[in-house]
Amino acid sequence: METSQLWDRLGRFLAVRGVSGQVQALAPIVGGFSQITYRFSVGAGDRQRDYVLRCDRPGGAQLTTTDRALEFRVIEALNAAAAPVPRVRWADLSGAELGTPAMVSDFIEGPNFLQAARSGLRPTAELAELATRAAAQIHRLDTAGFPVEIGRDGGDWDGYIDTQIQAWRDLEARQAERMPVLRYLACWLDLHRPEPVPLCLIHGEYSTANLMLQPSGAVSVIDWEFAHVGDPRMDFGWCIQRGGKEPPNVVADHLDLVCRRYCELTGMSETAMNPAAVSYFVVLSGLRAFGAVLDGITRFTKGDSSLLLSAYLVSPWSLACDQWLQITETLGSAARQRPTRIGAGHSGERP
């Protein structure tokens, strides 16, 4: 859709909802591979308000597919729970008004954590502390008021991990050619399970790019399309995963601090929340993004997709594999130097 068309559609969309004033300064926000995001303003002077429009990419340009209606309902529940997230205002869940499923939220003034770290605005240790506090607040939320599709607190931990590991095996099975590294990682994950913890609401894409630092010092967490009930350590694993490709790696560089503070804030034991356990989830969490990458590459090689982004992402896939294999070797070496292993899967002793 041309920007001029979207501009007109957005003006009509807001007018129907009683928002007076002209849409101004509609411009894309750069970053991310999933949805298209725009910043825009309505009104002028003291009455000017800034918003974010988040909408689906057109068919054929999507690397991943998520449900904007579900994300909207999740954010509504987060708002009702006073979670550290921007307030969602309106949505066109069918796409009939804006031309694609979309929602509008308040714009958060300030840099994201990645920008704050790179510019030296805040010390990375301080950012790691703030990221840990925000995660702990999210993970403590009661999911009773959330959409049932994301799950409920306190589910079966082993069943959750089984599903995650099986997804690695399923990913390998549907690729254009066999990929032994995926089978190896699935077996390693099965044999080295960490101590179980209660399942809770997790962000699913927790990273320094999705953490906003407001001028007041408050934190807002954006982009909730992958939220679900899962193991809370998945959020830290994914944050390290992303940080390895978008340095500085704020959480990894201060992982001892993150683990200690998270235990203090949530009451989780140090045997469950420690650098080795989080490293396990660096590997496990990789499937969510890189599964879509590999599937996109396979569709591209078969001629079922012309999305060049899939070919471009071959490089970060290779980097991710290197990171995962380094983790398995490091944890394996540490385990061999101790009387007991880090953990064992269903075929052996549990940690």
C-alpha positions in Angstrom: 0.0 0.0 0.0 1.3 3.5 -0.9 1.9 5.8 2.1 -0.5 8.3 0.7 -3.3 5.7 0.7 -2.4 4.7 4.2 -2.4 8.3 5.3 -6.0 8.8 4.0 -7.2 5.5 5.5 -5.7 6.3 8.8 -7.3 9.7 8.9 -10.8 8.2 8.3 -10.1 5.4 10.8 -9.3 7.9 13.6 -12.2 10.2 12.7 -14.7 7.4 13.1 -13.3 6.9 16.6 -13.7 10.6 17.6 -10.1 11.6 17.2 -10.0 15.2 15.8 -7.1 16.7 13.9 -5.0 15.9 10.9 -2.6 12.9 10.7 0.9 14.3 10.5 4.4 13.1 10.0 3.5 9.5 9.1 6.8 7.7 8.8 8.0 4.1 9.1 10.0 3.1 12.2 13.1 1.2 11.0 13.9 -2.2 12.5 12.5 -5.7 12.8 11.5 -8.3 10.3 8.0 -9.2 11.3 5.5 -6.4 11.1 5.5 -2.9 9.6 5.5 0.0 12.2 4.8 3.7 11.7 5.0 6.7 13.9 2.5 9.5 13.4 1.1 12.5 15.1 -2.4 14.0 15.5 -3.2 17.6 16.4 -0.8 20.4 17.1 0.9 22.2 20.0 -0.2 21.2 23.4 -2.9 19.0 21.9 -0.5 17.0 19.7 -0.4 13.3 20.5 2.1 10.8 19.1 1.1 7.2 18.2 2.5 4.0 16.7 0.7 2.1 14.0 1.6 -1.6 13.8 0.3 -3.5 10.9 0.8 -6.8 9.0 3.1 -6.9 6.0 1.4 -7.7 2.7 1.1 -11.3 1.7 4.3 -12.7 0.3 6.5 -10.3 2.2 6.0 -12.0 5.6 8.8 -14.0 7.1 6.7 -14.9 10.1 2.9 -14.9 10.5 1.3 -13.9 13.8 -2.2 -12.8 14.9 -2.7 -9.1 15.3 -6.1 -9.7 17.0 -4.5 -11.9 19.6 -1.7 -9.4 20.2 -4.2 -6.6 20.6 -6.1 -8.7 23.2 -2.9 -9.5 25.0 -1.9 -5.9 25.2 -5.3 -4.9 26.5 -4.9 -7.4 29.3 -1.4 -6.1 30.0 -2.8 -2.6 30.2 -5.5 -3.7 32.6 -2.8 -5.3 34.8 -0.8 -2.1 34.9 2.1 -3.9 33.2 5.1 -1.8 31.8 3.7 -1.6 28.2 2.4 1.2 26.0 -1.4 1.7 26.1 -3.1 0.3 23.0 -5.8 2.6 21.7 -7.6 1.2 18.7 -7.5 -1.7 16.2 -8.7 -2.7 12.8 -8.5 -6.4 13.3 -10.0 -7.4 10.0 -8.0 -4.9 7.9 -11.3 -3.6 6.3 -10.5 0.1 7.2 -6.7 0.3 7.0 -6.1 -2.3 4.3 -4.4 -4.7 6.6 -4.9 -5.9 10.2 -3.4 -3.2 12.4 -3.5 -1.5 15.8 -2.6 1.9 17.2 -0.7 2.4 20.5 0.8 5.3 22.3 4.2 6.3 21.2 6.9 6.0 23.8 9.4 8.8 23.9 13.0 7.7 24.4 15.5 5.2 23.0 15.4 1.5 23.2 17.9 -0.3 25.4 20.1 -1.1 22.4 20.4 2.5 21.4 20.9 3.6 25.1 23.7 1.0 25.4 25.4 2.0 22.2 25.3 5.7 22.9 26.5 5.4 26.5 23.3 7.0 27.8 23.2 4.5 30.6 25.8 2.0 31.8 25.0 -1.5 30.5 25.0 -2.9 34.1 22.1 -0.4 34.9 20.3 -1.5 31.7 20.7 -5.1 32.7 19.2 -4.3 36.1 16.2 -2.5 34.5 15.6 -5.4 32.0 15.6 -7.9 34.9 13.1 -5.8 36.9 10.8 -5.5 33.9 11.0 -9.2 33.2 10.3 -10.1 36.8 7.2 -7.8 36.8 5.9 -9.4 33.7 6.6 -13.0 34.8 4.6 -12.4 38.1 1.4 -11.4 36.3 -1.7 -13.5 36.8 -2.8 -14.7 33.4 -6.5 -15.2 34.5 -7.5 -12.1 32.5 -5.5 -13.0 29.4 -6.6 -14.7 26.2 -6.9 -18.4 26.7 -4.9 -19.0 23.5 -1.7 -18.1 25.2 -2.1 -20.7 28.0 -2.4 -20.5 31.7 0.0 -20.3 34.6 1.3 -23.4 36.2 1.1 -25.8 33.3 3.1 -29.0 32.7 6.7 -28.0 32.5 8.0 -31.3 31.0 5.2 -31.2 28.4 6.2 -27.6 27.5 9.8 -28.5 27.1 8.9 -31.7 25.2 6.9 -29.6 22.7 9.8 -27.1 22.2 12.3 -29.9 21.6 10.0 -31.8 19.2 9.6 -28.5 17.2 13.4 -28.7 16.5 13.0 -32.2 15.2 10.0 -31.2 13.1 11.9 -28.3 11.7 14.7 -30.5 10.5 12.3 -33.0 8.9 10.6 -30.4 6.7 13.7 -28.8 5.2 14.9 -29.2 1.6 17.8 -31.3 2.8 18.8 -33.1 6.0 20.4 -30.9 8.7 22.3 -33.0 11.3 23.0 -29.9 13.4 19.3 -29.7 14.2 19.1 -33.3 15.3 22.1 -32.8 17.4 20.7 -29.8 19.1 17.4 -31.5 19.8 19.2 -34.4 21.4 21.4 -32.2 23.4 18.4 -30.2 24.7 16.6 -33.4 25.7 19.6 -34.7 27.6 20.5 -31.4 29.4 17.2 -30.1 30.8 17.6 -27.6 33.6 15.6 -27.7 36.9 11.9 -27.2 36.2 10.2 -24.0 37.3 6.5 -22.8 37.2 5.3 -21.7 33.8 4.2 -18.0 33.5 3.5 -15.3 31.0 6.6 -14.6 28.9 7.2 -12.0 26.2 8.6 -14.4 23.7 10.8 -11.9 22.0 12.4 -10.1 24.9 15.4 -8.1 23.7 17.1 -4.8 24.1 15.4 -3.6 20.9 12.0 -4.2 22.5 12.7 -2.4 25.7 12.1 1.3 25.7 13.7 3.7 28.2 11.5 6.7 28.9 13.0 10.1 29.9 11.7 9.4 33.5 13.7 6.2 33.7 10.6 4.0 33.4 10.7 1.0 31.1 8.1 0.1 28.5 8.1 -3.3 26.7 6.9 -3.4 23.1 6.0 -5.9 20.5 3.9 -8.7 22.1 3.1 -10.9 19.1 4.9 -13.9 20.5 3.6 -13.7 24.1 2.6 -17.0 25.6 2.8 -19.0 28.9 6.2 -20.6 29.0 9.4 -20.9 31.0 10.5 -17.5 32.2 14.1 -18.2 31.4 13.2 -18.3 27.7 13.0 -14.5 27.8 16.5 -14.2 29.0 17.8 -16.8 26.6 16.2 -14.9 23.7 17.6 -11.6 24.9 21.1 -13.1 24.9 20.4 -14.7 21.5 19.6 -11.3 19.9 22.4 -9.6 21.8 24.9 -11.8 20.2 24.0 -10.4 16.8 23.2 -6.8 18.0 26.0 -5.9 20.5 26.5 -4.9 23.2 25.0 -8.0 24.7 23.6 -6.3 27.8 22.2 -9.4 29.6 25.0 -11.8 28.7 27.6 -9.3 29.8 26.0 -9.1 33.2 24.5 -12.5 33.5 25.6 -13.2 37.1 23.9 -9.9 38.1 20.8 -10.7 36.1 20.5 -14.2 37.7 21.1 -13.0 41.2 18.6 -10.1 40.9 16.0 -12.2 39.3 16.2 -14.7 42.2 15.9 -11.8 44.7 12.9 -10.3 42.8 10.9 -13.5 42.2 12.1 -16.0 44.8 13.4 -18.4 42.2 16.2 -20.7 43.5 19.8 -20.2 42.3 19.8 -23.8 41.2 17.1 -23.0 38.7 18.2 -19.5 37.7 21.9 -19.4 37.0 24.1 -18.8 33.9 24.2 -22.4 32.9 20.4 -22.7 33.0 19.9 -19.5 31.0 22.5 -20.7 28.4 20.3 -23.7 27.8 17.4 -21.4 26.9 19.7 -19.4 24.6 19.7 -22.6 22.5 16.1 -23.6 23.1 14.7 -20.1 22.3 16.4 -20.0 18.9 13.8 -22.1 17.2 11.2 -19.3 17.3 13.0 -17.0 15.0 15.4 -19.3 13.1 12.7 -21.9 12.5 11.0 -19.2 10.4 14.3 -18.3 8.8 15.0 -21.9 7.7 11.4 -22.4 6.5 11.8 -19.2 4.4 15.1 -20.4 2.9 13.5 -23.7 2.0 10.5 -22.0 0.3 12.9 -19.7 -1.5 15.1 -22.6 -2.8 12.0 -24.5 -3.9 10.7 -21.5 -5.8 7.7 -21.2 -3.6 8.8 -17.7 -2.4 10.6 -14.7 -3.9 11.3 -13.0 -0.6 15.0 -12.0 -0.8 15.1 -11.5 3.0 15.2 -15.3 3.3 18.5 -15.5 1.4 19.9 -12.6 3.4 19.2 -14.3 6.7 21.4 -17.3 5.8 24.3 -15.3 7.4 22.7 -14.8 10.9 21.6 -18.4 10.8 25.2 -19.5 10.5 26.2 -17.2 13.4 23.4 -18.6 15.5 24.6 -22.2 14.9 28.1 -21.2 16.0 26.7 -19.7 19.2 24.6 -22.7 20.0 27.4 -25.2 19.4 29.8 -23.1 21.6 27.2 -23.3 24.4 26.8 -27.0 24.1 30.6 -27.5 24.2 31.1 -25.1 27.1 28.4 -26.6 29.2 29.5 -30.1 28.2 33.1 -29.4 29.3 31.9 -27.9 32.6 29.7 -31.0 33.2 32.6 -33.4 32.5 34.7 -31.6 35.2 32.0 -32.2 37.9 30.8 -35.4 39.5 27.3 -34.9 38.1 26.1 -33.5 34.8 24.3 -30.2 34.2 21.2 -32.2 33.7 19.7 -35.2 31.9 16.7 -35.7 29.8 14.1 -38.5 29.8 16.8 -41.1 29.0 18.7 -40.5 32.1 18.8 -38.8 35.5 17.3 -35.4 36.0 19.4 -32.7 37.5 
